[in-house]
Amino acid sequence: MLGVDACEFGGQVLELLWLTVCYRGLMYDKSDLPIEEEEYERNLAYTPPAQKSLEEIQEMDKDDESLVKYKQTLLGSLRVNADPSVSNIQVTRLTLLCDEAPAPMVLDLTGDLAALREKTLVLKEGAKYKLKIDFKVNREIVSGLRYHEVTQRKGITVDNASLMVGSYGPRPESQEFVSAARAAPQGMMSYGQYVVKSRFIDDDKVVHLEWEWNVAIKKDWD
């Protein structure tokens, strides 16, 4: 059928089924389970807060000295970047933190995102690592930032994960999110290349950045 005999076709189906189970079971520990965005919000009965500008928040309760000082500690007293041509959220870098990796595994998200599809990060089977995202908040407070990714192999989705990053105020310096520890899949059938489709979104479903990248699971780092 389409140039593939029954035995080969059956083997491919079994491989894809195994990959789905393997990836879901091994890619995340129990404290960092992959979940759908909608299911995540439903399970937590999460209701996004009403959006307020930085100026509105700074103007609230101006007579309460202790509250004013607390807000200045959290938010700062000045707007960081009032240039409307600059995005409020700038996602700058994605890094796989792995102590045993022979070299840094970094994706620069400030350049040509299409070029990332030509780059592959290599993970040794079973390697423990964390996902780090660097980003900047330039003008307004953003609530409920979330990192979402869909992982595919051979065109089949083998994982769908959503991680809560949190709410952040503007800062002149870069801010970061680090996930819980993960473990790469293990075993000969897990070897190969995976396509990861990532996006950074917030409570209002605004997609601040979308990109695709590749991960290859290998027996060794070479």
C-alpha positions in Angstrom: 0.0 0.0 0.0 1.6 3.2 -1.2 4.8 1.3 -1.6 4.9 0.0 2.0 4.1 -3.7 2.7 2.0 -4.7 5.6 4.8 -5.6 7.9 6.6 -2.3 7.4 3.4 -0.3 7.8 2.6 -2.2 11.1 6.1 -1.6 12.4 5.8 2.2 11.7 2.4 2.3 13.5 3.8 0.5 16.5 6.9 2.8 16.6 4.7 5.9 16.6 2.5 4.5 19.4 5.6 3.7 21.4 7.0 7.1 20.8 3.9 8.8 22.1 3.9 6.7 25.3 7.7 7.1 25.7 7.7 10.8 25.2 4.8 11.6 27.5 6.3 9.3 30.2 9.9 10.4 30.1 10.0 14.0 28.8 8.5 15.4 32.1 8.8 14.4 35.7 5.6 14.3 37.8 5.9 17.9 38.9 5.9 19.1 35.3 3.2 17.2 33.5 2.2 18.2 30.0 -1.4 19.6 29.9 -3.6 21.4 27.4 -4.0 25.2 27.9 -7.8 25.0 28.2 -7.7 22.0 30.5 -5.1 23.8 32.7 -7.4 26.8 33.2 -10.4 24.6 33.7 -8.7 22.5 36.4 -7.5 25.5 38.3 -10.8 27.4 37.8 -8.5 30.2 36.8 -10.0 33.6 35.9 -7.7 36.2 34.4 -7.6 39.5 36.4 -8.9 42.7 34.9 -6.2 44.4 32.9 -4.8 47.7 34.3 -2.1 49.9 32.9 1.1 50.6 34.9 0.0 54.2 35.4 -3.4 53.0 36.8 -1.7 50.7 39.3 0.8 53.3 40.4 -2.0 55.9 40.9 -4.1 53.5 43.1 -3.9 54.0 46.9 -1.4 56.9 46.7 -2.1 57.9 50.3 -0.9 54.5 51.6 2.8 55.0 52.0 3.6 51.4 52.8 1.7 50.2 49.7 3.4 52.8 47.5 6.8 51.6 48.6 5.7 48.0 48.0 4.6 48.8 44.5 7.8 50.6 43.7 9.8 47.6 44.9 7.8 45.3 42.6 7.2 47.6 39.6 9.8 50.3 39.8 8.9 54.0 39.8 9.5 54.8 36.1 8.4 53.4 32.8 11.2 51.4 31.2 10.5 51.8 27.5 7.7 54.1 26.3 8.4 53.6 22.6 5.2 52.3 21.1 7.1 50.8 18.2 8.8 48.3 20.5 6.8 45.2 21.6 5.8 45.1 25.2 7.0 41.5 25.4 10.3 40.6 23.7 11.2 36.9 23.9 15.0 36.8 23.3 16.4 33.4 24.0 15.6 29.7 24.7 18.2 27.6 26.4 18.3 23.9 27.3 20.2 23.8 30.6 22.0 20.5 31.0 25.1 20.0 33.2 26.4 17.0 31.1 26.1 18.7 27.7 29.4 19.3 26.1 28.3 22.8 24.7 25.6 25.4 25.4 22.3 24.6 23.7 20.8 28.1 22.9 18.3 29.4 20.4 18.6 33.1 19.6 15.0 34.3 19.2 15.9 37.9 18.1 16.8 37.1 14.5 15.4 35.2 11.6 13.1 32.7 13.2 12.7 30.7 10.0 16.4 29.9 10.2 15.9 28.0 13.5 14.2 25.2 11.4 17.6 24.5 10.0 19.2 24.1 13.4 19.0 21.0 15.6 19.8 20.7 19.3 21.1 17.3 20.3 20.1 15.6 23.5 21.7 12.4 24.7 19.0 9.8 25.6 17.9 10.0 29.2 19.8 13.3 29.8 18.3 15.6 32.5 17.8 19.2 31.5 15.7 22.3 32.2 14.1 24.8 29.8 15.0 28.4 30.3 13.3 31.3 28.5 14.7 34.8 28.5 12.3 37.7 27.8 11.8 41.4 28.5 8.7 43.3 29.6 9.1 46.9 28.3 6.1 49.0 29.3 3.0 47.4 30.8 2.4 44.6 33.3 1.6 41.4 31.7 -0.4 38.7 33.5 -0.5 34.9 33.0 2.4 34.5 30.7 2.5 30.9 29.4 4.9 28.8 27.4 3.2 26.3 25.1 4.8 23.7 22.9 3.7 20.9 20.6 6.2 18.2 19.8 5.9 16.1 16.6 7.8 13.3 15.0 7.2 12.2 11.4 4.2 14.5 11.3 2.5 12.9 14.4 2.0 14.9 17.6 3.7 13.0 20.5 3.4 15.7 23.1 1.5 18.9 23.9 2.6 20.9 27.0 1.7 24.2 28.6 3.8 25.7 31.4 2.7 28.7 33.5 5.4 31.4 33.5 3.7 34.0 35.6 2.9 37.7 35.7 5.6 40.3 35.3 6.1 44.1 35.5 8.4 46.1 33.2 12.1 46.0 33.9 15.1 47.5 32.1 16.9 44.1 32.4 16.0 40.7 30.9 13.8 38.4 33.0 13.8 34.6 32.8 11.7 31.5 33.4 13.2 28.1 34.2 11.1 24.9 34.0 11.2 21.9 36.3 13.7 19.2 35.4 13.0 17.0 32.4 14.4 13.8 31.1 15.0 13.1 27.4 13.4 9.9 26.1 15.5 6.7 26.3 15.9 3.6 24.1 16.7 2.9 20.5 13.2 3.6 19.2 13.4 7.2 20.6 16.4 8.1 18.5 15.7 10.6 15.8 14.6 14.1 15.2 11.6 15.9 16.7 10.0 19.1 15.6 8.9 21.5 18.4 6.4 24.2 17.7 6.6 26.8 20.5 4.7 29.9 21.4 4.7 32.5 24.3 1.2 33.7 25.1 -0.6 35.6 27.9 -4.0 35.6 29.7 -5.6 37.6 26.8 -4.5 34.9 24.3 -2.0 37.4 22.8 0.7 35.4 21.1 3.9 37.3 21.7 6.2 34.9 19.7 5.9 31.7 17.8 8.8 29.6 16.5 9.7 26.1 15.4 12.9 24.3 16.3 14.4 20.8 16.2 15.6 18.3 18.8 17.5 15.1 18.0 17.6 12.3 20.5 20.8 10.3 20.1 22.7 7.6 21.9 25.5 10.0 22.7 26.2 13.7 22.5 28.2 13.3 19.2 
